[in-house]
Structure formats: structure tokens, C-alpha cells
Amino acid sequence: MWFLINDRHKVALQEINSAKSDRVMVILGAAMLDDILREVITSRFKKSRLANRTFSGGGFLNSASAKIDLAYLMHAIDKQAMTTLKAVAKIRNVFAHNICATFTMESKELTEGFAALNLHVGRTTYIGMSGEDTEFPFGIIDTRRRIFEVNIQLLLPQISEDLYGRHFSNSSIPFDVFGEMSRIFKALD
């Protein structure tokens, strides 16, 4: 079950399904996650042209690692999502820089990356937008391709959740900040 946030993701999924290629799965799956991370981070930025420059070639958020770290520091993702995203980035780099890369090849980087892809462990169903279990099982996970695919499918709604209601638009102020502040002031009385 794929959670698609925009038309770009629909196009990427069509290519993943039609190509049936390990490389296409990895590169486009990682690109979809990178796209959502960018949207999550940008949704908290002040409206400015500077925001777009931060993601460009010389910008400080050009790398996947920088976006992942910032999203974690902004409470947009949890530690498990951060670890999984870094594993996806590691696997993506193997496929991007090795023309013979496949899910079945042996390499230290792939072994380490796949060891950290564990969002599916202890689960049997996909998750919905607010983190709840759905009735849709993801079936048997018996190959690296399925491990990668299911972890991408679990990450997409988890990361996207931040876009829909955790904070005020163009800020990092959570919606419940005023409720939290009133609880603090009552505790001080």
C-alpha cells in the first residue's frame, strides 16, 4: 500500500511498478522520501526565497543526511524513522554509485543498511496517516526488495503526518502549545 502525497509520487510509483528494477525501486523510493522531508521542513520555514536556496547545490540542506537530522531535531520524525531514513540513504548511495548493484549482491554497506531497516518488525499491517494500524496486511517479507519496499511504504505516511496538523503553518510551534502552556501555569499556582 503506497501513500502518495502528490502527483510526483504517482509518477514515481508508476515507474517503480513498470520497471521492476532494484535500482529504480531504491532511487525513486529514496527520492520520494527526500521529497516529503523537504516539504515537511519547508512547511515550518518562514515564507522566503531563501528557503528554496537552502536545498540547492550549495545549500546547507542539500544532502539527505542534513534533511534527516533537521527533521529529527524539529520533532518532525522520531528516532526510529531517523535511523530508517539514514539506512535508506545508505542503500540508495550503494545503488547510485555502483552500476552492478542489486538487492542480492553482498556488500558491507548493504548489509548494514538492511540491518537498520526494521520498521516492519513486529508489525503485520500498514499504518495510516495518524500512525494507527490499518486493516491492510503487507504480507510476506522474504527478500531484501520486500524489506526495502515495505519500509518505504511505512515511512511515507509517518513522515507525511507532520504536514497535516502537528504545528502551525510556517512555524515549529505545535498546535497544542497553548494547552501545554496553560497546564504549566496551572502547575505553578
Secondary structure, 3 states (H helix, E strand, C coil): CCCCCCHHHHHHHHHHHHHCCHHHHHHHHHHHHHHHHHHHHHCCCCCCHHHHHCCCCCCCCCCHHHHHHHHHHCCCCCHHHHHHHHHHHHHHHHHHHCCCCCCCCCCHHHHHHHHHCCCCCCCCEEECCCCCEEEEECCCCCCHHHHHHHHHHHHHHHHHHHHCCCECCCCCCECCHHHHHHHHHHHHC
